[in-house]
C-alpha cells in the first residue's frame, strides 16, 4: 500500500481534508482517503494539495505545436490554413507532435483526455506515455466511405494502443463537415462519439442560411441541423459535443432531452472570436458539462489551470454575478464534470475509494494564497503547471517535477512545426 499526504486533499465529491492522505493499493486503485493521522504520512508533500487529475474532455494532442497559426483570421479561413499546413506532415511527425502533447498534459496535472484525433497518433502517444484517454478517430466528408478509408485504417494502424486505459471512439467532425449518412455509419459502430457543435457564428450561418464565409470553401456536402440529427436518432448519451456557443433554446433543449454531454472550451472560443458559451444555461438544463482546452491551434496550451480560471471569469462576467460559477464549481468542471461528460465518472474524476488513483499533486508554496485559508480557491486561482509536483495514473507516477524529461519528444515536435512553417 502506498500512501501520499499533503497539507490538503481535495476529493471534489466531498469536503477538503486538512492534513490529508490518499492510500493507493497495488492495483493502482484508491483504497482510502482521510486524515494522515489515520492513514499515515507516507510520502509527504509540504504546502501541497492532492487533487484528482484533470480531465481534459476535449483536446487535440496532434496539434500541440500549432500555436499561433492564423491568429486573428476569421473562423473559416483559420480552419483552411490549418488544413493546408497539416497536409505537409507525415504520420511520424504527427506522432511526434502527439507525444509532445501527451507529455505537456501530464506535466500540467492532466490524467485523462477526450481527444479528437485526425490520424490516430494520439492513441499511440497516450499508450506510450501513460495518459488515460478516449481517442475519437475523426471522419469527414460526404457519403460513408471514410468509415473504412479513414476510421478503420487508423484504428488498425494503432491497434497496439487500445486498452482499458486508451479506448476507441469515433468523431464525425461536425454537422457541416460530415454528412448525415456518415454520422449514421459512425453511430452504428456503437462507440463513444465526439463532435464540434455550434462553435462559431460562421458555422451556424452556413447551416441555417447557406450563406457566409463557409460558402467559399468546397466542403462537398450540405450541412445538417441539430434538429435533423435528433430526428434521425443521432443525439444520444454516447455523444460529446464540444463548444456549443451558438445554440438556440430549442437546440439546448434537444441536447438535454437526449442526454448529450457538452464540453466547454472558453479560451478557444474567446481567442477565435467565437463568443462565450452559455455555461449557466447549459448547466441549468441539467446537461453533463465538462471542461476542455481544445488545442494549441486555438489556445496557447493544454493548461487546465488557465482553462478553469477563464471559465470562472467568463461565467461571472457574462452573468454580472460573482456567484455564477464558484471556484469549487470550476474545479468540478475540470475533474468530475469532465469524467461525467466522457462517461468515466465511475472510474476517475474524484478521489473516491474504488476509483483509479489518477491524481495530481500541486504545490502552493510561495503563492499569494500561502498560508492557505480555502484550499479550493487557492488551487483554482493560484495553481499552474509549473507547480505540479507529480502526476499519477492508476497509481503509477507518470510525471515528477525535476526528474521527468522529454527532451527528445520536444525536439521532434519542434522539428515538425518547422516543417509546417516552410
C-alpha positions as CSV (number, residue, x, y, z in Angstrom):
1,X,0.0,0.0,0.0
2,X,1.4,3.4,-1.0
3,X,0.4,6.5,1.0
4,X,0.7,10.1,-0.2
5,X,0.0,13.0,2.2
6,X,-0.2,16.8,1.9
7,X,-1.5,19.8,3.7
8,X,-4.8,19.4,1.8
9,X,-6.6,16.6,0.0
10,X,-9.4,17.7,-2.4
11,X,-11.6,14.8,-3.1
12,X,-14.0,17.0,-5.2
13,X,-17.1,14.9,-4.4
14,X,-16.9,15.8,-0.7
15,X,-15.3,18.4,1.6
16,X,-11.5,19.0,1.6
17,X,-9.4,17.1,4.1
18,X,-6.9,19.2,6.1
19,X,-3.6,17.4,6.7
20,X,-4.9,14.6,4.5
21,X,-3.7,11.4,2.8
22,X,-4.6,9.1,0.0
23,X,-3.8,5.4,0.2
24,X,-3.3,3.5,-3.1
25,X,-3.4,-0.3,-3.4
26,X,-1.2,-2.5,-5.5
27,X,-3.6,-2.4,-8.4
28,X,-3.4,1.4,-8.7
29,X,-6.9,1.9,-7.1
30,X,-7.7,4.4,-4.3
31,X,-8.0,2.4,-1.1
32,X,-8.8,5.2,1.3
33,X,-8.9,9.0,1.7
34,X,-8.7,10.7,5.1
35,X,-6.6,12.4,7.7
36,X,-2.9,11.5,7.6
37,X,-3.2,10.8,11.4
38,X,-5.3,7.7,10.4
39,X,-3.7,6.7,7.1
40,X,-0.1,7.6,7.8
41,X,2.1,10.3,6.3
42,X,3.8,8.1,3.7
43,X,5.4,10.4,1.1
44,X,4.7,13.9,2.4
45,X,4.2,17.0,0.2
46,X,4.5,20.1,2.3
47,X,2.5,23.1,1.3
48,X,0.9,20.8,-1.2
49,X,-2.6,19.8,-2.4
50,X,-3.5,16.3,-3.6
51,X,-6.3,16.5,-6.2
52,X,-7.9,14.3,-8.8
53,X,-6.1,14.6,-12.1
54,X,-7.6,17.0,-14.5
55,X,-10.0,15.5,-17.1
56,X,-9.4,17.5,-20.3
57,X,-12.7,16.5,-22.0
58,X,-11.8,18.0,-25.4
59,X,-8.3,18.0,-26.7
60,X,-6.3,17.6,-30.0
61,X,-2.9,16.3,-28.9
62,X,-1.8,16.1,-32.5
63,X,-2.0,19.9,-32.7
64,X,0.4,20.5,-29.8
65,X,2.8,22.7,-31.8
66,X,0.2,24.6,-34.0
67,X,0.2,27.6,-31.7
68,X,-0.4,31.0,-33.5
69,X,-1.2,29.7,-36.9
70,X,-3.7,32.1,-38.4
71,X,-4.2,34.1,-35.3
72,X,-6.8,36.8,-35.9
73,X,-8.2,35.1,-39.0
74,X,-12.0,34.6,-39.3
75,X,-13.1,31.1,-38.4
76,X,-13.4,29.5,-41.9
77,X,-10.1,30.8,-43.3
78,X,-8.4,29.9,-40.0
79,X,-9.6,26.3,-40.5
80,X,-8.4,26.3,-44.1
81,X,-4.9,27.4,-43.1
82,X,-4.6,24.6,-40.5
83,X,-5.8,22.0,-43.1
84,X,-3.2,23.2,-45.5
85,X,-0.3,23.2,-43.0
86,X,-1.3,19.8,-41.6
87,X,-1.2,18.3,-45.1
88,X,2.6,18.9,-45.1
89,X,3.1,16.3,-42.3
90,X,3.8,12.6,-42.4
91,X,2.5,10.2,-39.8
92,X,5.8,10.1,-38.0
93,X,5.7,13.8,-37.5
94,X,2.0,13.6,-36.3
95,X,3.0,11.0,-33.8
96,X,5.9,13.2,-32.6
97,X,3.6,16.1,-32.0
98,X,1.0,14.0,-30.2
99,X,3.7,12.6,-27.9
100,X,4.7,16.2,-27.1
101,X,1.0,17.0,-26.3
102,X,0.6,14.0,-24.1
103,X,3.8,14.9,-22.2
104,X,2.6,18.5,-21.8
105,X,-0.7,17.3,-20.5
106,X,0.9,15.0,-17.8
107,X,3.2,17.8,-16.7
108,X,0.1,20.0,-16.3
109,X,-1.7,17.6,-14.0
110,X,-4.0,16.1,-16.7
111,X,-4.6,12.4,-16.3
112,X,-7.4,11.9,-18.8
113,X,-8.2,13.3,-22.2
114,X,-11.1,13.0,-24.6
115,X,-9.1,13.5,-27.7
116,X,-10.4,14.2,-31.3
117,X,-7.7,12.6,-33.4
118,X,-7.1,13.2,-37.1
119,X,-4.6,10.3,-37.6
120,X,-4.9,8.1,-34.5
121,X,-1.4,9.3,-33.4
122,X,-3.0,10.4,-30.1
123,X,-3.7,6.8,-29.2
124,X,-0.1,5.8,-29.6
125,X,1.1,8.8,-27.7
126,X,-1.3,8.2,-24.7
127,X,-0.4,4.5,-24.7
128,X,3.3,5.2,-24.6
129,X,3.3,8.0,-22.1
130,X,0.7,6.6,-19.7
131,X,-2.2,9.1,-20.2
132,X,-5.7,7.8,-19.9
133,X,-7.8,8.6,-22.9
134,X,-10.8,8.1,-25.1
135,X,-9.4,8.7,-28.6
136,X,-12.2,9.6,-31.0
137,X,-10.9,9.0,-34.6
138,X,-12.2,11.7,-36.9
139,X,-14.2,11.2,-40.1
140,X,-15.2,13.9,-42.6
141,X,-17.0,14.4,-45.9
142,X,-19.9,13.1,-47.9
143,X,-21.1,9.5,-48.0
144,X,-19.9,6.8,-45.7
145,X,-16.6,5.8,-47.3
146,X,-14.5,7.3,-44.6
147,X,-15.6,4.7,-42.1
148,X,-13.5,2.2,-43.9
149,X,-11.0,4.5,-45.6
150,X,-10.1,6.6,-42.5
151,X,-11.6,5.2,-39.3
152,X,-10.9,1.5,-39.8
153,X,-7.4,2.2,-41.3
154,X,-6.4,4.5,-38.4
155,X,-7.9,2.1,-35.9
156,X,-6.0,-0.8,-37.2
157,X,-2.7,1.1,-37.7
158,X,-2.6,1.9,-34.0
159,X,-4.1,-1.5,-32.9
160,X,-1.4,-2.0,-30.2
161,X,-2.5,1.2,-28.4
162,X,-6.0,0.2,-27.5
163,X,-6.5,-1.0,-23.9
164,X,-8.7,-0.4,-20.8
165,X,-6.7,2.9,-20.4
166,X,-6.7,4.1,-24.0
167,X,-10.2,3.5,-25.5
168,X,-11.5,3.8,-29.0
169,X,-14.2,6.3,-30.1
170,X,-15.3,8.0,-33.3
171,X,-15.8,11.6,-34.2
172,X,-17.9,12.8,-37.1
173,X,-16.2,16.2,-37.2
174,X,-19.2,18.4,-37.3
175,X,-22.7,18.8,-38.9
176,X,-21.1,21.0,-41.6
177,X,-18.1,18.7,-42.4
178,X,-19.6,15.2,-42.1
179,X,-22.7,14.1,-43.9
180,X,-25.7,12.6,-42.0
181,X,-25.0,9.3,-43.8
182,X,-21.5,9.4,-42.3
183,X,-22.9,10.3,-38.9
184,X,-25.3,7.3,-39.1
185,X,-22.4,4.9,-40.1
186,X,-20.3,6.2,-37.3
187,X,-23.2,5.8,-34.8
188,X,-23.7,2.2,-36.0
189,X,-20.2,1.4,-34.6
190,X,-21.7,1.6,-31.1
191,X,-18.6,3.5,-29.8
192,X,-18.3,6.7,-27.8
193,X,-18.7,9.7,-30.1
194,X,-17.5,13.3,-30.2
195,X,-18.2,16.2,-32.4
196,X,-17.8,20.0,-32.7
197,X,-21.2,21.7,-32.4
198,X,-22.4,25.3,-32.8
199,X,-18.8,26.6,-32.3
200,X,-18.9,29.7,-34.5
201,X,-21.3,32.2,-35.9
202,X,-19.9,31.4,-39.4
203,X,-20.8,27.7,-38.9
204,X,-24.4,28.3,-37.8
205,X,-24.9,30.9,-40.6
206,X,-23.8,28.2,-43.1
207,X,-26.0,25.5,-41.6
208,X,-29.1,27.7,-41.2
209,X,-28.9,30.1,-44.1
210,X,-26.3,28.6,-46.5
211,X,-24.5,31.9,-46.6
212,X,-21.4,33.4,-45.1
213,X,-17.6,32.7,-45.2
214,X,-18.1,28.9,-45.3
215,X,-19.8,29.3,-48.7
216,X,-16.4,30.0,-50.2
217,X,-15.0,26.6,-49.2
218,X,-15.7,23.4,-51.2
219,X,-16.9,21.2,-48.3
220,X,-18.7,18.8,-50.7
221,X,-21.9,18.3,-48.7
222,X,-25.0,20.1,-47.5
223,X,-24.7,20.9,-43.8
224,X,-27.3,19.5,-41.4
225,X,-29.1,20.9,-38.4
226,X,-29.2,19.7,-34.8
227,X,-32.9,19.2,-35.2
228,X,-32.5,16.8,-38.1
229,X,-29.7,14.9,-36.2
230,X,-32.2,14.5,-33.4
231,X,-34.9,13.2,-35.7
232,X,-32.5,10.5,-37.0
233,X,-31.6,9.4,-33.5
234,X,-28.0,10.7,-33.7
235,X,-28.3,12.6,-30.4
236,X,-27.5,10.1,-27.7
237,X,-25.8,9.9,-24.3
238,X,-22.8,8.5,-26.2
239,X,-22.3,11.8,-27.9
240,X,-20.0,14.5,-26.6
241,X,-20.4,17.9,-28.2
242,X,-17.6,20.4,-27.9
243,X,-18.1,24.2,-27.8
244,X,-21.9,24.8,-28.1
245,X,-21.5,28.5,-28.2
246,X,-24.4,29.4,-30.5
247,X,-27.2,27.1,-29.5
248,X,-30.9,28.2,-29.7
249,X,-33.1,27.5,-26.7
250,X,-34.7,24.7,-28.8
251,X,-31.4,23.2,-29.6
252,X,-30.2,23.2,-26.0
253,X,-33.5,21.5,-25.0
254,X,-32.8,18.8,-27.6
255,X,-29.3,18.2,-26.2
256,X,-30.8,17.9,-22.7
257,X,-33.6,15.7,-23.8
258,X,-31.2,13.2,-25.4
259,X,-28.6,13.5,-22.6
260,X,-25.8,14.7,-25.0
261,X,-22.7,15.8,-23.0
262,X,-21.1,19.2,-23.6
263,X,-17.5,20.3,-23.3
264,X,-17.0,24.0,-22.6
265,X,-13.8,25.4,-24.2
266,X,-13.8,29.1,-23.1
267,X,-10.2,30.1,-24.1
268,X,-10.6,28.6,-27.6
269,X,-14.0,30.2,-28.1
270,X,-12.6,33.6,-27.0
271,X,-9.4,33.6,-28.9
272,X,-11.1,32.6,-32.1
273,X,-13.7,35.3,-31.6
274,X,-16.5,32.7,-31.4
275,X,-18.1,34.1,-28.3
276,X,-18.9,32.9,-24.8
277,X,-20.9,29.7,-24.4
278,X,-23.9,30.0,-22.1
279,X,-22.4,27.8,-19.3
280,X,-25.1,28.7,-16.8
281,X,-27.9,27.9,-19.2
282,X,-26.3,24.5,-20.1
283,X,-25.9,23.5,-16.5
284,X,-29.4,24.8,-15.6
285,X,-30.8,22.4,-18.3
286,X,-29.1,19.5,-16.4
287,X,-26.6,18.8,-19.2
288,X,-23.4,17.0,-18.3
289,X,-20.8,19.6,-18.8
290,X,-17.0,19.2,-18.7
291,X,-14.1,21.5,-19.5
292,X,-11.6,21.2,-22.4
293,X,-8.7,23.1,-23.7
294,X,-9.2,22.3,-27.3
295,X,-5.7,22.5,-28.7
296,X,-2.8,25.0,-29.0
297,X,-4.1,25.5,-32.6
298,X,-6.7,27.8,-30.9
299,X,-5.4,28.2,-27.4
300,X,-1.8,28.6,-26.2
301,X,-1.6,25.4,-24.3
302,X,-3.1,22.3,-22.6
303,X,-3.1,24.3,-19.3
304,X,-6.2,23.3,-17.4
305,X,-5.5,25.7,-14.6
306,X,-5.8,28.6,-17.1
307,X,-8.9,27.0,-18.7
308,X,-10.8,26.7,-15.4
309,X,-9.8,30.2,-14.4
310,X,-11.0,31.5,-17.8
311,X,-14.2,29.5,-17.3
312,X,-14.7,31.1,-13.9
313,X,-14.1,34.7,-15.2
314,X,-16.2,34.5,-18.3
315,X,-19.1,32.9,-16.4
316,X,-19.1,35.7,-13.9
317,X,-18.7,38.4,-16.5
318,X,-21.5,37.0,-18.7
319,X,-23.9,36.9,-15.7
320,X,-22.6,40.0,-14.0
321,X,-22.6,37.8,-10.9
322,X,-19.6,36.6,-8.8
323,X,-21.7,33.6,-7.7
324,X,-22.4,32.5,-11.3
325,X,-19.5,30.0,-11.0
326,X,-17.7,29.3,-7.8
327,X,-14.1,28.0,-7.5
328,X,-15.5,24.7,-6.3
329,X,-17.8,24.6,-9.4
330,X,-14.9,25.4,-11.7
331,X,-12.7,22.6,-10.2
332,X,-15.6,20.2,-10.6
333,X,-16.0,21.1,-14.2
334,X,-12.3,20.3,-14.8
335,X,-12.4,16.9,-13.0
336,X,-15.6,15.1,-12.2
337,X,-17.6,17.1,-14.7
338,X,-15.3,16.1,-17.5
339,X,-15.4,12.5,-16.3
340,X,-19.2,12.6,-16.4
341,X,-19.1,14.1,-19.9
342,X,-16.9,11.2,-21.1
343,X,-18.9,8.5,-19.3
344,X,-16.0,7.8,-17.0
345,X,-17.3,9.1,-13.7
346,X,-17.3,5.7,-12.1
347,X,-13.5,5.4,-12.7
348,X,-12.0,8.8,-12.4
349,X,-12.7,12.5,-11.6
350,X,-12.7,12.4,-7.8
351,X,-10.6,10.9,-5.1
352,X,-13.1,8.2,-4.1
353,X,-12.1,4.8,-2.8
354,X,-12.6,2.2,-5.5
355,X,-11.7,4.7,-8.3
356,X,-8.5,4.7,-10.3
357,X,-5.7,6.5,-8.5
358,X,-5.4,9.3,-11.1
359,X,-4.2,12.3,-9.2
360,X,-2.0,15.4,-9.3
361,X,0.0,16.9,-6.5
362,X,0.3,20.7,-6.6
363,X,2.5,23.0,-4.5
364,X,1.1,26.3,-3.3
365,X,4.2,27.3,-1.6
366,X,5.0,31.0,-2.2
367,X,1.7,31.8,-3.8
368,X,-0.4,34.8,-2.6
369,X,-2.7,32.1,-1.0
370,X,0.0,30.7,1.3
371,X,-0.8,30.1,4.1
372,X,-4.0,28.6,2.8
373,X,-7.4,29.6,4.0
374,X,-9.6,28.0,1.4
375,X,-7.7,25.2,-0.4
376,X,-10.1,25.1,-3.4
377,X,-9.8,28.8,-4.1
378,X,-6.1,28.7,-3.6
379,X,-5.7,25.8,-6.1
380,X,-8.1,27.3,-8.7
381,X,-6.7,30.8,-8.6
382,X,-3.1,30.0,-7.7
383,X,-2.3,26.7,-9.4
384,X,-0.2,26.4,-12.5
385,X,1.6,23.7,-14.5
386,X,5.0,24.7,-13.0
387,X,3.5,24.0,-9.6
388,X,2.6,20.4,-10.4
389,X,5.0,18.2,-8.3
390,X,3.8,14.8,-9.7
391,X,1.1,13.2,-11.8
392,X,-0.1,9.6,-11.3
393,X,-2.3,7.5,-13.5
394,X,-3.6,4.3,-11.9
395,X,-1.2,4.9,-9.1
396,X,1.8,4.9,-11.4
397,X,3.9,8.0,-11.5
398,X,3.9,9.4,-15.0
399,X,5.4,12.8,-14.2
400,X,7.7,14.1,-11.5
401,X,8.9,17.6,-11.5
402,X,12.7,17.8,-11.8
403,X,13.1,14.2,-12.8
404,X,10.9,13.6,-15.8
405,X,12.5,14.9,-19.1
406,X,11.1,14.6,-22.6
407,X,13.8,16.5,-24.5
408,X,13.7,14.1,-27.5
409,X,9.9,14.4,-27.7
410,X,10.2,18.2,-27.6
411,X,12.9,18.4,-30.2
412,X,11.0,16.1,-32.6
413,X,7.8,18.1,-32.2
414,X,9.7,21.4,-32.8
415,X,11.1,19.9,-36.0
416,X,7.6,19.0,-37.2
417,X,6.5,22.5,-36.5
418,X,9.4,23.9,-38.5
419,X,8.3,21.7,-41.4
420,X,4.9,23.2,-41.4
421,X,6.3,26.7,-41.5
422,X,8.4,26.2,-44.6
